Amino acid sequence: MNKRVFLSDKEVADHLFPFTQTRSVADIRIGILTIRQKWERLLGEPVTVLRKDEEAAADAIVFAANIIPTAQFIHSMLDAGGAPALQPDYSSVKVLQYPWHIFLWNDWALREDYQLLTQHRVSAPIPESVQVVNAGNLFIEPGAVLNHCLLNASTGPIYIGPNAEVMEGSLIRGPFALGEGSVVKMGTKIYGATTIGPHCVVGGEIKNSILFGYSNKAHDGYLGDSVIGEWCNLGAGTSNSNIKNTASEVNVWHHPTREYLRAGLKCGLLMGDYSRAAINTSFNTGTVVGICANIFGEGMPPKFVPSFTWGNKGLSLYEFEKALTDIGNWKKLKNQLLTEAEITQLKHIFGQS
């Protein structure tokens, strides 16, 4: 394209709390890729992300960062002469308005990304010990390790990222994506539509959920219709409810309006970056957890757990320096370090908590 594409967070970031406290809307992962990565692969060039107080260049084309692009949409951005179209075709896209849309539309996004990443490419060979249903709908990247597991791609595509591992006894139904360097532990049961981002460890039972990256749900317990940010940890036995006992609509905390909104019949756990839950934590239907919360203690946590809180009932403030130390410890487990930019960002969030 002759004009640069800019993605704007204005008017949309607050509505996707808690995931936009630490990232642009464009860096939310849905499907296999983040929104920014989808734009860049489809355009074949970098895009620029605008924060709330930033303005685009005069020669830019600006789109809201919560638009999830498709090949059809990108094609419609140009007219017959190759110039930017006055009105692209929005019929093929999804627009994230609330955080629960991330898991609601993950099935669609996984199928879109699978085609984008695998077209005109050949999968790595399927190991002899792996049982596959509909092998034509499975793509394995180089370096991935799979042993004595069952992959059912008849219900949707399955994508196994580079250097990822699926251990023996795991049962996986598509659509499903496993990010680079991530591990599915022995005997894990995963239903579509599920995305495990890069460098995660998962186990137990998972359904229709997204882990952005560098997070762990490594043990038994149920995670369903949920979105988990980066650098989170769910202790052994931790589970969430995803449907009310009355089968009525789930109400979910909406941070900008400070009220609960209806999110549909199913919604599990929406957990922001750096938050953790101790063993056997039970999350109620439609629970929202902010950034850097350390949850432990008897009984169910409240349905809204603010950022930088400590405990369960009678939540107290997480001491900032203690929080940084704990985050640093968790990052070291994955051979990463807490950066100065991250500390500055967390200090800003802490000041608003």
C-alpha positions in Angstrom: 0.0 0.0 0.0 1.1 3.6 -0.6 -0.2 4.8 2.8 0.8 3.5 6.2 -1.7 1.7 8.3 -2.1 2.9 11.9 -4.1 1.1 14.6 -5.7 3.3 17.2 -6.5 2.4 20.8 -8.7 5.5 21.3 -12.1 4.8 22.7 -11.6 1.0 22.7 -8.8 0.1 25.2 -10.8 0.8 28.4 -13.5 -1.6 27.4 -11.1 -4.5 27.2 -9.9 -4.3 30.8 -7.9 -6.1 32.3 -5.9 -7.1 29.2 -5.3 -3.5 28.0 -3.7 -2.3 31.2 -0.4 -3.8 30.1 -0.7 -3.9 26.2 -2.3 -2.2 23.3 -5.5 -3.7 22.0 -3.5 -4.6 18.9 -1.4 -7.0 21.0 -4.3 -9.1 22.3 -3.9 -12.7 21.1 -7.0 -14.3 19.6 -6.7 -17.3 17.3 -3.0 -18.1 16.9 -1.7 -14.6 16.3 -2.1 -11.2 18.0 -4.2 -8.6 16.1 -1.1 -6.6 15.2 0.6 -9.8 13.8 -2.5 -10.5 11.7 -2.4 -7.0 10.1 1.3 -7.3 9.4 1.1 -10.7 7.8 -1.9 -9.8 5.7 -0.3 -6.5 4.6 3.2 -7.8 4.3 4.5 -4.7 6.1 4.7 -3.3 9.6 1.8 -1.3 11.2 2.0 1.4 13.7 0.0 1.3 16.9 -1.3 4.6 18.4 -1.9 5.1 22.1 -4.7 7.2 23.4 -2.8 10.5 23.3 -1.1 10.0 19.9 -2.0 11.2 16.5 -1.5 9.5 13.2 0.7 10.9 10.4 -1.1 12.9 7.7 -0.6 10.2 5.1 -1.9 7.4 7.3 -5.0 5.1 7.1 -6.3 4.7 10.6 -8.3 1.7 11.8 -9.5 0.9 15.3 -7.1 -1.5 17.0 -10.0 -3.9 18.0 -10.8 -4.8 14.4 -9.6 -8.3 13.7 -8.7 -8.3 10.0 -9.1 -10.9 7.3 -7.7 -11.4 3.8 -11.1 -10.4 2.4 -11.0 -7.2 4.4 -7.5 -6.3 3.4 -8.3 -6.9 -0.3 -11.3 -4.6 0.0 -9.1 -1.8 1.4 -7.9 -1.0 -2.2 -10.0 0.0 -5.1 -9.6 -1.3 -8.7 -6.8 1.1 -9.3 -4.8 0.1 -6.2 -5.7 3.3 -4.2 -7.2 3.1 -0.7 -11.0 2.4 -0.9 -13.4 4.8 0.6 -15.3 2.1 2.4 -13.6 -1.3 3.0 -15.8 -4.4 3.4 -16.4 -4.9 7.1 -18.6 -8.0 6.7 -15.7 -10.4 7.0 -14.2 -9.0 10.3 -14.9 -9.3 14.0 -14.6 -6.3 16.3 -13.6 -6.9 20.0 -15.9 -4.8 22.2 -15.6 -6.6 25.5 -13.0 -9.0 26.9 -15.3 -12.0 26.7 -15.4 -11.6 23.0 -11.9 -13.0 22.9 -13.0 -16.5 23.8 -16.4 -16.2 22.0 -14.7 -15.6 18.7 -11.6 -17.7 19.2 -13.0 -20.6 17.1 -13.4 -18.3 14.1 -10.0 -16.6 14.7 -8.2 -20.0 14.9 -9.6 -21.1 11.6 -8.6 -17.8 9.9 -5.1 -17.9 11.3 -4.5 -21.5 10.5 -5.2 -20.8 6.8 -3.0 -17.7 7.0 0.0 -19.5 8.5 -0.1 -22.8 6.7 -1.1 -22.1 3.1 1.5 -23.2 0.6 3.5 -24.8 3.4 4.1 -28.5 4.3 3.8 -29.7 7.8 6.5 -31.6 9.6 5.9 -35.4 9.6 3.5 -36.8 12.1 5.3 -39.1 14.6 4.4 -42.8 14.4 3.2 -42.9 18.0 0.6 -40.1 17.5 -3.0 -41.0 16.6 -4.6 -38.4 14.3 -8.1 -37.9 13.0 -8.3 -35.9 9.8 -4.5 -35.5 9.4 -5.0 -33.0 6.6 -6.2 -30.5 9.2 -3.1 -30.8 11.3 0.1 -28.7 10.9 3.2 -29.3 13.0 6.1 -26.7 12.9 9.7 -27.8 12.9 11.2 -28.7 16.3 7.8 -29.8 17.9 7.8 -33.0 19.9 4.7 -35.2 20.1 4.5 -38.6 21.8 1.6 -41.1 22.1 -1.2 -38.5 22.1 -4.5 -38.3 20.2 -5.2 -35.3 18.0 -8.8 -35.0 16.6 -8.8 -32.4 13.8 -12.2 -33.4 12.5 -13.8 -30.7 14.6 -11.3 -28.0 13.5 -7.7 -27.4 12.6 -4.8 -28.1 15.0 -1.6 -26.1 14.9 1.5 -27.2 16.9 4.1 -24.4 17.0 7.9 -24.6 16.8 9.6 -26.4 19.6 6.3 -27.1 21.4 5.7 -30.4 23.1 2.6 -32.6 23.5 3.3 -35.3 26.1 1.9 -38.8 26.1 -1.7 -39.5 26.9 -2.9 -36.0 25.9 -6.3 -35.8 24.2 -6.9 -32.7 22.0 -9.8 -31.7 19.8 -9.6 -28.9 17.3 -9.7 -26.1 16.7 -6.5 -25.7 18.8 -3.2 -23.9 18.7 -0.1 -24.5 20.8 2.4 -21.7 20.7 6.2 -21.8 20.4 8.0 -23.6 23.2 4.8 -24.4 25.1 4.1 -27.8 26.8 1.0 -29.9 27.1 1.6 -32.2 30.1 0.7 -35.9 30.3 -2.9 -36.8 30.2 -4.2 -33.3 29.5 -7.7 -33.0 28.0 -8.2 -30.0 25.7 -11.4 -29.1 23.8 -11.7 -26.5 21.1 -11.6 -23.6 20.6 -8.4 -23.3 22.7 -5.2 -21.3 22.2 -2.1 -21.8 24.3 0.2 -19.0 23.5 4.0 -19.2 23.5 6.0 -20.6 26.4 3.1 -21.8 28.5 2.7 -25.0 30.5 -0.8 -26.6 30.6 -2.5 -29.6 32.1 -5.8 -30.8 33.4 -9.0 -30.0 31.4 -9.2 -26.9 29.2 -12.1 -25.8 26.9 -12.6 -22.7 24.7 -9.9 -20.7 26.5 -6.9 -18.5 25.6 -3.6 -18.2 27.4 -1.8 -15.2 25.9 1.8 -16.4 26.7 4.3 -17.3 29.5 1.5 -18.5 31.7 0.9 -21.8 33.5 -2.1 -24.0 34.2 0.1 -26.9 34.7 -2.1 -29.3 36.9 -5.5 -30.8 37.2 -8.5 -28.5 37.4 -10.9 -27.0 34.9 -10.4 -23.9 32.8 -13.3 -23.1 30.5 -14.6 -20.1 28.4 -11.7 -18.1 29.9 -8.9 -15.7 29.0 -5.6 -15.7 30.9 -3.0 -12.9 30.3 0.8 -13.3 30.4 2.9 -14.4 33.3 -0.1 -15.9 35.2 -0.1 -19.0 37.3 -3.0 -21.2 38.3 -2.1 -23.5 41.2 -2.9 -27.2 41.3 -6.6 -28.0 41.5 -7.7 -24.5 40.5 -11.0 -24.4 38.6 -13.5 -22.0 37.3 -17.3 -22.1 36.8 -18.3 -21.1 33.3 -22.1 -21.4 33.6 -24.5 -20.5 36.4 -26.5 -23.1 38.2 -29.6 -21.4 37.0 -28.4 -21.5 33.4 -29.2 -17.8 33.2 -27.0 -15.1 31.7 -23.6 -14.4 33.3 -23.0 -10.8 34.5 -19.3 -9.7 34.2 -17.6 -6.6 35.7 -17.2 -3.8 33.1 -14.4 -1.5 34.4 -15.2 1.7 32.5 -18.8 1.9 33.7 -18.1 0.3 37.1 -21.1 -2.0 36.6 -21.9 -5.6 35.6 -22.9 -6.3 32.0 -24.5 -9.4 30.6 -22.0 -11.5 28.7 -24.1 -14.4 27.6 -24.8 -17.9 29.0 -21.1 -18.8 29.5 -18.1 -16.9 30.8 -15.4 -18.2 33.0 -12.3 -16.4 34.3 -10.8 -13.2 32.8 -7.4 -12.7 34.4 -4.9 -9.9 33.7 -1.1 -10.2 33.4 1.1 -11.2 36.4 -1.8 -12.5 38.5 -1.7 -15.8 40.3 -4.0 -18.2 42.2 -3.0 -20.6 44.9 -3.9 -24.4 44.9 -7.5 -25.4 44.8 -8.8 -21.8 44.1 -12.4 -21.9 42.9 -13.4 -19.0 40.6 -17.1 -18.1 40.3 -18.8 -17.7 36.9 -17.6 -14.5 35.1 -14.8 -13.5 37.5 -12.5 -10.7 36.4 -9.0 -10.4 38.0 -6.9 -7.3 37.4 -3.1 -7.0 37.1 -0.7 -8.6 39.6 -3.2 -10.0 42.0 -2.0 -12.8 44.4 -5.1 -14.8 45.2 -5.2 -17.4 48.1 -7.3 -18.4 51.1 -10.6 -20.1 51.8 -13.7 -19.7 49.8 -14.4 -18.2 46.4 -12.7 -14.9 45.5 -15.1 -12.0 44.7 -16.3 -11.7 41.1 -14.0 -8.7 40.7 -10.5 -8.7 42.0 -8.8 -5.3 41.6 -5.2 -5.0 40.4 -2.4 -5.3 43.0 -4.5 -7.1 45.6 -3.4 -9.7 48.1 -5.4 -12.6 49.5 -9.1 -13.5 49.0 -11.7 -12.2 51.4 -11.0 -8.8 52.8 -8.5 -8.1 50.0 -5.4 -6.0 51.0 -3.0 -4.1 48.9 0.0 -6.0 47.4 3.1 -4.1 48.4 4.7 -2.8 45.3 8.3 -3.8 45.9 7.1 -7.3 47.0 5.1 -7.5 43.9 8.1 -6.7 41.7 10.2 -9.3 43.5 7.6 -12.0 43.0 7.1 -11.1 39.3 10.9 -11.2 38.8 11.0 -14.7 40.5 8.3 -16.0 38.1 10.1 -14.6 35.1 13.4 -16.2 36.1 11.6 -19.6 35.9 11.3 -19.0 32.2 14.7 -17.4 31.8 13.4 -13.9 31.5 14.0 -10.7 33.4 11.7 -7.9 34.6 12.6 -4.9 32.4 12.8 -1.2 33.4 10.0 -0.5 30.9 7.8 -3.1 32.7 8.6 -1.7 36.1 7.6 1.8 34.9 4.3 0.5 33.5 3.5 -1.5 36.7 4.3 1.5 38.9 1.8 3.6 36.9 -0.9 0.9 37.3 -0.1 0.5 41.0 -0.6 4.3 41.4 -4.1 4.0 40.0 -5.0 0.9 42.1 
